[in-house]
Amino acid sequence: MNFKSALTASVSVAALLGSTVASFAATDLDALYAAAKTEGQLTVIALPHDWCGYGAVIDGFKAKYPGITVNELNPDAGSGDEIEAIKANKGNTGPQAPDVIDVGLSFGPSSKADGLIQAYKVSTWDSIPDSAKDADGFWYGDYYGVLSFLVNSDIVKNAPKSWADLMKPEYANQFALAGDPRAANQAISAVSAAGISTGAKPGADAGTAGLKFFADLNKAGNFVPVIGKAAPVAQGTTPIVAAWDYNALAWKDGFAGNPKAEVIVPTDAVVAGVYIQAISAYAPHLNAAKLWMEYLYSDEGQLGWLAGYCHPIRFNDLAAKNAIPADLLAKLPDPALYAKAVFPTLDEQAAAKDVITKQWDTVVAANVQ
């Protein structure tokens, strides 16, 4: 299966929502830019520059639309923190109120139900798969990846090839999650993936099995309760970290060979996750927020994510138009890795998240921070 067909199959297998046909008026980008310039600012949150190529994406937006300052809040926040930031800043038009969010898929429907986000359909709406967007335009998939291990090869001579391998005594005090599993979608998904690797079905069963897996891993002394990032991997504090493949690959690139590192997709559970974009229902800079969305879902924005190893939601459309540079395609991981990917549905993700976030403290008893 080639990369393009792997993406098509994966998104369709997800069956996140029923198909729907969208209709909308074309956006006048010049008018939108003029209105956004009047506002003068866009406030984003939880966008580390080495996540999905966001540093270059933000720079590209600022270069294309001068006169709009990008205010970046809490780059290391998790999806749950982003939602709480909206709640905490209702009616606040100051710099702490996020205009837009980038969160895990399961946070979309709940945020819509709670009235925390508002609808907006970008001009490329029709090229976003129906299965990866809200029919009314409240949220829309932006990119996806699969969970992987980033391993410092200078320290770990025999890298783990599966979740089960992490239980081996040779990995004592070496493994961490790239986030707090009580709030961060990346970490929640990793715990669920660990559960799936034991044979549990996606959903609440995977959440329960994942908690048991991490409780056992913690008791074995292999789990380090800190948030794993590039720096602790490089320093050897946590030489093995579970992270989305695009994060792991970008961090590895950043090492420039020092230390040597490898990115491994665990053989016993290839679990994918879609992230979504949405505009806050209380966005102080609404036009700038809409312009940001237009940029992210343009060919330029989508290729910016692809350069950061993220699989953009409009990949099929870009490929059909021959809009993807050959050198960029050559840098992507082996598409065979994604042919076996499991895409938990919205309900399955929500069920797993509910179990993991509520029971982590009592079952695993490891305060990740």
C-alpha positions in Angstrom: 0.0 0.0 0.0 1.5 3.4 -1.0 1.5 6.4 1.3 -1.5 8.0 -0.4 -3.7 4.9 -0.2 -2.6 4.2 3.4 -3.9 7.6 4.4 -7.1 7.1 2.5 -7.7 3.7 4.1 -6.8 4.9 7.6 -9.1 7.9 7.6 -11.9 5.8 6.2 -11.3 3.0 8.8 -11.6 5.6 11.5 -15.3 6.1 10.8 -15.3 9.1 13.0 -18.5 10.7 11.6 -21.0 10.0 8.9 -20.4 11.6 5.5 -21.9 15.0 4.7 -21.7 17.4 1.9 -20.6 20.9 2.8 -21.6 24.1 1.0 -20.4 27.6 1.7 -19.5 30.9 0.1 -15.9 31.5 -1.0 -13.9 33.5 1.5 -12.6 36.9 0.5 -9.1 36.5 1.9 -8.2 40.2 1.2 -11.1 41.4 3.2 -10.4 38.9 6.0 -6.8 40.0 6.2 -7.8 43.6 6.4 -10.1 42.9 9.3 -7.5 40.8 11.0 -4.9 43.5 10.6 -7.3 45.9 12.4 -7.4 43.4 15.3 -3.6 43.2 15.1 -3.1 40.0 17.0 -3.7 36.2 17.1 -3.4 34.3 20.3 -2.4 30.6 20.0 -1.8 28.1 22.7 0.1 24.8 23.1 2.2 25.0 19.9 5.8 24.0 20.6 7.9 25.0 17.6 9.3 21.5 17.2 5.8 20.0 17.2 4.6 19.3 13.6 6.8 22.0 12.2 4.9 24.7 14.0 7.8 27.0 14.3 8.1 27.3 10.5 4.3 27.4 10.1 4.0 30.3 12.5 6.8 32.1 10.8 5.1 31.5 7.4 1.9 32.9 8.7 3.6 36.1 10.0 5.5 36.5 6.7 2.4 36.1 4.6 0.3 38.4 6.8 2.5 41.2 8.2 0.8 43.4 10.8 -0.6 40.5 12.9 1.4 39.7 16.0 1.3 36.0 17.1 0.9 35.7 20.8 2.1 32.2 21.9 0.7 30.9 25.2 2.1 28.0 27.2 3.8 26.0 24.4 4.0 22.8 26.6 0.3 22.7 27.5 -1.8 19.6 26.8 -5.2 19.5 25.1 -7.1 19.6 28.4 -5.1 22.7 29.4 -6.2 24.4 26.2 -9.9 23.7 27.0 -9.4 25.0 30.5 -7.8 28.2 29.1 -11.0 28.9 27.1 -13.1 28.3 30.1 -11.0 30.5 32.4 -11.0 33.4 29.9 -14.7 33.7 29.0 -15.2 37.4 28.4 -11.5 38.2 28.7 -10.2 40.0 25.7 -6.6 40.2 27.1 -3.5 38.2 26.1 -4.4 35.1 28.1 -7.5 34.3 26.1 -6.7 31.8 23.3 -8.3 32.5 19.9 -7.7 29.0 18.5 -6.9 25.6 19.8 -5.1 22.4 18.4 -6.3 19.5 20.4 -6.9 15.7 20.3 -9.8 14.5 18.3 -11.9 13.5 21.4 -11.9 17.1 22.7 -13.8 18.3 19.6 -17.3 17.0 20.2 -17.2 17.7 24.0 -16.0 21.3 23.3 -18.8 21.8 20.9 -21.4 20.4 23.3 -20.1 22.7 26.0 -20.3 25.7 23.8 -16.6 26.4 23.9 -15.9 26.6 20.2 -17.6 28.2 17.2 -18.2 27.1 13.6 -16.1 28.2 10.6 -15.6 26.4 7.3 -12.3 27.2 5.6 -12.3 27.7 1.8 -10.7 24.3 1.3 -13.4 22.6 3.3 -14.5 20.2 0.6 -11.0 18.6 0.4 -11.0 17.7 4.1 -12.4 14.1 4.5 -15.9 14.1 5.8 -14.9 11.5 8.4 -12.5 13.9 10.0 -14.6 17.0 10.5 -17.7 18.2 12.2 -20.5 18.6 9.7 -21.4 22.0 11.0 -17.8 23.3 11.0 -17.1 23.5 14.7 -13.9 21.4 14.4 -11.9 19.8 11.7 -9.0 17.4 11.5 -5.6 18.9 10.8 -3.0 16.1 10.8 -2.3 12.7 12.2 0.6 10.5 13.3 1.3 7.2 15.0 2.7 6.5 18.5 6.4 5.6 18.5 9.5 5.4 20.7 12.3 7.9 20.5 15.4 6.1 21.7 18.8 7.5 22.6 21.0 4.9 20.9 24.2 6.0 22.7 22.7 4.9 26.0 20.1 2.2 25.0 22.1 -0.3 23.0 19.2 -2.7 22.5 16.1 -0.6 21.7 12.7 -1.9 22.6 10.7 -3.0 19.6 7.3 -3.3 21.3 5.3 -2.1 24.3 5.9 -5.5 25.9 9.7 -5.0 25.6 9.4 -2.0 28.0 8.9 -4.4 30.9 12.4 -5.9 30.5 14.7 -5.2 33.5 17.3 -3.6 31.1 15.0 -0.6 30.7 15.0 0.3 34.4 14.5 4.1 35.0 14.6 4.8 31.2 11.0 5.2 29.9 8.8 8.3 30.0 5.6 9.7 28.4 5.7 12.9 26.4 3.0 14.5 28.6 0.8 14.1 31.7 -1.7 11.3 31.1 -4.3 13.2 33.2 -4.4 16.0 30.7 -2.3 15.6 27.6 -3.9 13.8 24.6 -0.4 12.5 23.5 0.1 10.7 26.8 -3.5 9.5 27.1 -3.2 8.0 23.6 0.1 6.3 24.6 -1.5 4.7 27.7 -4.4 3.5 25.5 -2.0 2.1 22.9 -0.2 0.2 25.6 -3.5 -1.3 26.6 -4.2 -2.2 23.0 -0.9 -4.0 22.8 -2.0 -6.4 25.5 -5.0 -7.5 23.4 -7.6 -5.1 24.8 -10.1 -3.5 22.4 -9.9 0.3 21.8 -12.0 2.2 24.2 -12.6 1.7 28.0 -11.0 -1.8 27.9 -7.8 -0.3 26.4 -7.9 2.4 29.1 -8.2 -0.1 31.9 -5.5 -2.4 30.4 -3.2 0.6 29.8 -3.5 1.7 33.4 -2.6 -1.8 34.5 0.4 -1.8 32.1 1.7 1.4 33.5 1.1 0.4 37.1 3.2 -2.7 36.4 5.8 -0.7 34.6 6.0 1.7 37.5 6.3 -1.1 40.0 9.1 -2.6 37.9 11.0 0.7 38.2 11.1 1.2 34.4 8.7 4.2 34.3 10.1 7.7 35.0 7.2 10.1 36.0 8.5 13.2 34.2 7.3 14.7 30.9 9.6 13.3 28.3 10.9 15.8 25.7 13.9 16.1 23.4 16.3 17.4 26.1 15.9 14.6 28.6 16.2 12.0 25.8 19.4 13.7 24.7 20.8 14.0 28.2 19.9 10.4 29.0 17.6 11.3 31.9 14.8 9.5 30.1 16.5 7.9 27.1 13.2 6.3 25.8 10.1 8.4 25.3 6.7 7.5 23.8 5.6 10.3 21.4 3.8 10.9 18.2 6.1 9.9 15.3 6.3 13.5 14.0 7.5 14.7 17.3 10.0 11.9 17.6 11.4 12.4 14.1 11.7 16.1 14.6 13.5 15.7 17.9 15.8 13.2 16.3 16.6 15.7 13.5 17.4 18.2 16.1 20.0 16.0 17.7 22.0 16.1 14.4 23.6 12.8 15.4 24.5 13.8 18.9 23.3 11.7 20.5 22.5 9.0 18.0 18.9 8.1 18.1 16.3 6.0 16.4 12.5 6.2 16.0 10.6 2.9 16.4 7.0 2.1 15.8 6.1 -0.6 18.3 5.2 -3.8 16.5 2.4 -4.9 19.0 0.3 -1.8 18.5 0.4 0.8 15.7 -2.0 3.3 17.1 -2.8 6.5 15.2 -4.3 9.8 16.4 -5.9 12.7 14.6 -5.7 16.2 16.0 -8.2 18.9 15.3 -8.4 22.7 15.0 -11.1 24.9 16.3 -11.8 28.6 17.1 -12.7 29.6 20.6 -16.3 30.6 21.1 -14.9 33.6 23.0 -12.0 34.5 20.6 -11.0 38.1 21.1 -9.5 38.2 17.6 -12.0 36.4 15.5 -10.9 37.6 12.1 -7.3 36.7 12.9 -8.5 33.3 14.0 -10.3 32.7 10.7 -7.3 33.9 8.7 -5.1 31.5 10.7 -7.4 28.6 9.8 -7.3 29.7 6.1 -3.5 29.6 6.2 -3.3 26.2 8.0 -5.6 24.6 5.5 -4.1 26.2 2.4 -1.6 24.2 0.4 1.2 26.2 2.0 0.1 25.5 5.5 -0.5 21.8 4.9 2.9 21.4 3.4 4.4 23.2 6.4 2.9 20.4 8.6 4.2 17.7 6.2 7.7 19.2 6.5 7.3 18.6 10.2 6.5 14.9 9.6 2.8 15.3 10.3 0.4 13.7 7.8 -1.8 16.7 6.9 -5.5 16.0 6.5 -5.5 17.3 2.9 -2.7 15.0 1.8 -4.8 13.2 -0.8 -5.8 16.5 -2.4 -2.3 17.7 -2.4 -1.0 14.5 -4.0 -3.7 14.5 -6.6 -2.6 18.0 -7.7 1.1 17.0 -7.6 1.6 19.8 -5.1 4.0 17.8 -2.8 7.7 18.3 -3.6 9.5 15.1 -4.3 12.2 15.8 -1.7 9.6 16.2 0.9 7.9 12.9 0.1 11.3 11.2 0.2 11.8 12.3 3.9 8.6 10.6 5.1 8.8 7.3 7.0 8.0 4.0 5.3 4.3 4.0 4.4 4.1 0.3 5.3 4.3 1.3 8.9 0.9 3.0 8.6 -0.9 0.2 6.7 -1.5 -1.5 10.1 -2.5 1.6 12.0 -5.5 1.4 14.3 -7.6 4.6 14.4 -9.7 4.5 17.6 -13.2 6.1 16.9 -14.4 9.2 18.7 -16.4 7.1 21.2 -13.5 4.8 21.8 -11.1 7.7 22.5 -13.6 9.4 24.8 -14.1 6.2 26.7 -10.4 5.5 27.1 -9.7 9.1 28.1 -12.4 9.0 30.8 -10.9 5.9 32.4 -7.3 7.0 32.1 -7.7 10.6 33.4 -9.9 9.6 36.3 -8.1 6.5 37.5 -4.4 7.3 36.8 -3.7 8.6 40.3 -5.3 5.6 42.0 -4.2 2.8 39.7 -0.7 4.0 38.7 0.1 6.4 41.5 2.8 8.3 39.6 2.6 12.0 39.6 3.9 13.0 36.1 5.2 16.5 35.9 
